Amino acid sequence: MYKPLILMNFKIPEALKNQFQKSCRNIQSNMTVEINRMIREFVKTNKEAEQDHEPINWISSNQDWHR
């Protein structure tokens, strides 16, 4: 079954992008596959908060998310 895809653009520090790209190559993957995997896992983990209309952990935490 065909699922329509959208293009998603965002800013990322160049050094982090380069490290991510190299890490993906090391495991014979690519950045798109790994970002999609991380997004799916994030959504799955935070599904209960979404159903309860609570802020999700990533947004409501005080963690340094931009390391």
DOLOKOL-434823 format. One record per residue (C-alpha): residue number from 1; residue in three letters; x, y, z. Coordinates in Angstrom, 3 decimals. Layout:
# residues N
PT drenpa marmar       xx       yy       zz
PT    NUM    ALA        X        Y        Z
...
This chain:
# residues 67
PT drenpa marmar       xx       yy       zz
PT      1    MET    0.000    0.000    0.000
PT      2    TYR    1.329    3.443   -0.941
PT      3    LYS    1.795    5.921    1.893
PT      4    PRO    2.351    9.532    0.842
PT      5    LEU    5.614   11.020    2.065
PT      6    ILE    6.428   14.599    2.983
PT      7    LEU    9.726   16.436    3.053
PT      8    MET   10.746   17.610    6.508
PT      9    ASN   13.524   20.183    6.870
PT     10    PHE   15.219   21.218   10.082
PT     11    LYS   18.417   22.830   11.259
PT     12    ILE   21.157   20.829   12.944
PT     13    PRO   24.737   21.735   13.856
PT     14    GLU   27.061   20.721   11.034
PT     15    ALA   29.360   18.669   13.266
PT     16    LEU   26.414   16.686   14.656
PT     17    LYS   25.057   16.061   11.148
PT     18    ASN   28.460   14.806   10.012
PT     19    GLN   28.783   12.507   13.037
PT     20    PHE   25.268   11.180   12.474
PT     21    GLN   25.936   10.553    8.789
PT     22    LYS   29.184    8.716    9.583
PT     23    SER   27.474    6.622   12.277
PT     24    CYS   24.710    5.663    9.840
PT     25    ARG   27.271    4.604    7.235
PT     26    ASN   29.102    2.533    9.867
PT     27    ILE   25.974    0.454   10.418
PT     28    GLN   25.191    0.359    6.676
PT     29    SER   22.126    2.554    7.047
PT     30    ASN   21.232    6.116    6.103
PT     31    MET   20.033    9.192    7.927
PT     32    THR   16.452    8.996    6.629
PT     33    VAL   15.994    5.419    7.836
PT     34    GLU   17.433    6.192   11.255
PT     35    ILE   15.494    9.440   11.768
PT     36    ASN   12.260    7.657   10.826
PT     37    ARG   13.123    4.860   13.275
PT     38    MET   13.802    7.361   16.071
PT     39    ILE   10.567    9.260   15.366
PT     40    ARG    8.511    6.044   15.389
PT     41    GLU   10.074    5.010   18.713
PT     42    PHE    9.465    8.478   20.177
PT     43    VAL    5.809    8.422   19.135
PT     44    LYS    5.355    4.896   20.489
PT     45    THR    6.963    5.803   23.828
PT     46    ASN    4.871    8.938   24.248
PT     47    LYS    1.550    7.583   22.992
PT     48    GLU    0.062    7.347   26.504
PT     49    ALA    0.860   10.999   27.250
PT     50    GLU   -0.758   11.981   23.943
PT     51    GLN   -3.938   10.091   24.829
PT     52    ASP   -4.065   11.763   28.241
PT     53    HIS   -3.385   15.198   26.725
PT     54    GLU   -0.302   15.581   28.912
PT     55    PRO    2.871   17.250   27.678
PT     56    ILE    5.258   14.691   26.278
PT     57    ASN    8.466   14.075   28.225
PT     58    TRP   10.803   15.547   25.610
PT     59    ILE    9.031   18.894   25.554
PT     60    SER    8.257   19.090   29.269
PT     61    SER   11.671   18.027   30.580
PT     62    ASN   14.510   20.309   31.538
PT     63    GLN   17.072   18.056   29.864
PT     64    ASP   19.661   19.547   27.565
PT     65    TRP   18.080   18.338   24.304
PT     66    HIS   20.519   20.113   22.007
PT     67    ARG   23.789   18.486   23.126
